[in-house]
Amino acid sequence: MKVEIIPAILPKDFAELEEKIGLVRDFVKTVQIDVCDGQFTPAPSWPYKKRDDTFEKMLTEEEGLPGWEKLNFEIDLMANKPETVVEDWVRAGATRIIIHVEATGSVTEAVDMLTGRVEVGLALNIDTPIDVIEHYKEKIQFVQCMGITHVGFQGQDFDERVIEKVKAVKAMYPSLTVSVDGGVSLETGPLLIKAGVDRLIVGSAIFNSDNFVEAIDQFKKLPYLQE
């Protein structure tokens, strides 16, 4: 099994998004964009932090996400009332959209709106029981287990409870792809791969490294990683 390595970008503005995508676009197939509304999370990120016309241009298809010619985009939608904004992200060019099950509003409506249009993922906080997946299992393609306590921030300590959570999800829902986001490093990655994870979402361990190309390559060569 080959585990996919997906760089995660939490952009404060469009310039940061463009810069970081430019760094990794030649080395991976998919990038995760962390989108925070400032309500589900304590602080907002682009495009909700500093509203500019870049996002509006994407919605009218005047422009695309940076690197859209080469990359797939996974939108980690850390937002309340996701049903009010998912359409925007489909129009902006998302390949996958992740809805956090703890969000207020209608998670079910948001998932229904995306069915058959993009790949749909359900994110679960570290303390959320996995039985919530049951309601959505026929409509989603993957589950994202959060490996940290507080979502919306990069660089947090890894919560080892997610290892058993991955094992439990894989055992109960073997047809669903499982990713882990938060606290993923060269030390924790092998533990997650051994537990059965399919995708590793990596933020700080790539972008805060001295050599991001080497960091990506090291992740791709982690123990238990097989072609």
C-alpha positions in Angstrom: 0.0 0.0 0.0 1.3 3.4 -0.9 0.5 6.2 1.6 -0.2 9.6 0.1 1.7 12.6 1.6 -0.4 15.8 1.4 1.2 19.1 2.4 -1.2 21.3 4.4 -1.3 25.1 4.1 -3.0 27.3 6.6 -2.8 30.6 4.8 -3.2 34.0 6.4 -3.6 35.6 3.0 -3.6 34.8 -0.7 0.1 35.7 -1.0 1.1 33.0 1.5 -1.1 30.4 -0.2 0.5 31.2 -3.6 4.0 31.1 -2.2 3.6 27.8 -0.4 1.8 26.1 -3.3 4.7 27.3 -5.5 7.1 25.5 -3.2 5.5 22.0 -3.4 3.6 21.9 -6.7 6.3 20.0 -8.5 6.6 17.3 -5.7 3.1 16.2 -4.8 -0.2 15.6 -6.5 -2.5 17.1 -3.8 -2.4 20.0 -1.4 -4.7 20.5 1.5 -5.8 24.1 2.1 -6.9 24.7 5.7 -9.9 27.1 5.7 -10.9 28.6 9.0 -14.0 30.8 9.4 -13.1 32.2 12.8 -16.2 30.8 14.4 -15.6 27.0 14.3 -12.0 28.0 15.0 -10.7 30.8 17.2 -9.0 32.7 14.3 -10.0 33.0 10.6 -7.7 32.2 7.7 -7.8 33.2 4.0 -10.3 33.9 2.4 -12.2 34.8 5.5 -9.5 36.6 7.4 -8.6 39.3 4.9 -11.3 39.5 2.3 -9.9 40.4 -1.1 -11.0 39.9 -4.7 -8.9 36.8 -5.3 -11.6 34.4 -4.0 -14.4 36.3 -5.8 -12.5 35.8 -9.1 -12.3 32.1 -8.4 -16.0 31.9 -7.9 -16.6 33.5 -11.3 -13.9 31.3 -12.8 -11.9 34.4 -13.8 -9.0 32.8 -11.9 -8.2 29.4 -10.4 -6.4 28.3 -7.3 -2.6 28.7 -7.7 -1.2 25.6 -9.5 -4.6 24.3 -10.5 -3.1 23.0 -13.8 -0.9 20.5 -11.9 -2.5 20.0 -8.5 -5.6 18.6 -6.9 -7.0 20.6 -3.9 -8.4 19.2 -0.7 -10.3 21.8 1.3 -10.3 21.2 5.0 -13.4 23.3 5.8 -13.2 24.2 9.5 -16.4 26.2 9.4 -19.7 26.4 11.1 -22.8 26.2 8.8 -20.8 24.4 6.1 -23.9 24.1 4.0 -23.7 27.8 3.3 -20.2 27.8 1.9 -19.5 24.3 0.3 -20.8 25.5 -3.1 -18.2 28.2 -3.1 -15.4 25.7 -2.8 -16.8 23.5 -5.5 -16.8 26.5 -7.8 -13.3 27.4 -6.7 -12.0 24.1 -7.9 -11.8 21.7 -4.9 -11.2 18.0 -5.7 -12.0 17.0 -2.1 -13.9 18.8 0.6 -13.7 17.9 4.3 -16.6 18.7 6.6 -16.0 18.7 10.4 -18.7 16.7 12.1 -18.7 18.9 15.1 -19.6 22.0 13.1 -22.9 23.8 13.9 -25.5 24.1 11.1 -26.3 21.1 8.9 -23.4 18.7 8.3 -25.8 16.3 6.6 -27.0 19.0 4.2 -23.4 20.0 3.4 -22.5 16.4 2.6 -25.6 15.9 0.5 -24.8 19.0 -1.5 -21.4 17.6 -2.4 -22.4 14.0 -3.1 -21.4 13.0 -6.6 -19.6 16.2 -7.3 -16.3 16.0 -5.3 -14.8 13.5 -3.0 -16.3 14.0 0.5 -14.5 13.5 3.8 -15.7 13.7 7.4 -13.3 15.0 10.0 -13.5 13.9 13.6 -11.9 15.6 16.5 -9.8 13.5 18.8 -12.6 13.1 21.4 -15.4 12.5 18.9 -16.6 8.9 19.0 -16.2 7.1 15.6 -19.8 5.9 15.7 -20.9 9.2 14.2 -19.5 7.9 10.9 -22.4 5.5 10.7 -24.9 8.2 9.6 -22.6 9.3 6.8 -20.9 6.1 5.7 -22.8 5.7 2.4 -22.2 9.3 1.4 -18.5 9.9 2.2 -15.3 8.5 0.7 -12.9 9.1 3.6 -12.5 10.0 7.2 -10.0 12.5 8.5 -8.9 11.8 12.1 -7.5 14.9 13.9 -4.2 14.1 15.6 -4.3 17.2 17.8 -6.5 18.6 20.5 -7.3 22.1 19.1 -8.1 22.4 15.4 -7.1 25.5 13.4 -3.5 25.7 14.5 -0.4 24.1 13.1 2.6 23.0 15.1 0.7 21.3 18.0 1.8 18.3 19.9 0.7 14.9 18.5 -2.1 13.2 20.5 -1.2 9.5 20.5 -4.9 8.5 21.0 -5.4 9.0 17.2 -3.3 5.8 16.6 -6.0 3.6 18.1 -8.7 5.7 16.5 -7.2 5.0 13.0 -7.2 1.3 13.8 -10.8 1.4 15.0 -12.0 3.2 11.9 -10.2 0.9 9.6 -11.6 -2.1 11.4 -15.2 -0.9 11.4 -15.2 0.9 8.0 -12.6 -0.9 5.8 -14.0 0.6 2.6 -13.3 4.2 3.8 -9.9 5.9 3.2 -8.4 7.3 6.4 -6.2 10.3 6.8 -4.6 11.9 9.8 -4.2 15.7 10.1 -2.3 17.3 13.0 1.0 16.4 14.7 2.2 14.4 11.8 6.0 14.2 11.7 8.8 11.9 10.7 8.5 10.3 14.2 4.8 9.9 14.3 4.3 9.1 10.7 5.5 5.5 10.9 3.2 4.8 13.9 0.2 6.0 11.9 1.3 4.0 8.8 1.6 0.9 10.9 -1.9 1.6 12.2 -3.3 1.6 8.7 -3.6 5.2 7.6 -3.9 5.9 3.9 -3.0 9.6 3.8 -0.7 11.7 6.0 -1.5 15.5 6.1 1.7 17.3 6.9 2.0 21.0 7.7 4.8 22.3 9.9 7.0 19.3 9.4 7.3 20.3 5.8 7.1 24.1 5.7 9.1 24.7 8.8 12.0 22.4 7.7 15.3 23.7 6.4 14.8 21.9 3.1 11.1 21.2 2.2 12.0 19.1 -0.8 14.1 16.8 1.3 11.3 16.7 4.0 8.7 15.6 1.5 11.1 13.0 0.2 11.8 11.7 3.7 8.0 11.4 4.3 7.6 9.4 1.1 10.3 7.0 2.3 9.0 6.4 5.8 9.2 2.9 7.3 6.2 0.7 6.3 5.8 2.7 3.2 5.7 0.4 0.2 5.1 1.0 -3.5 
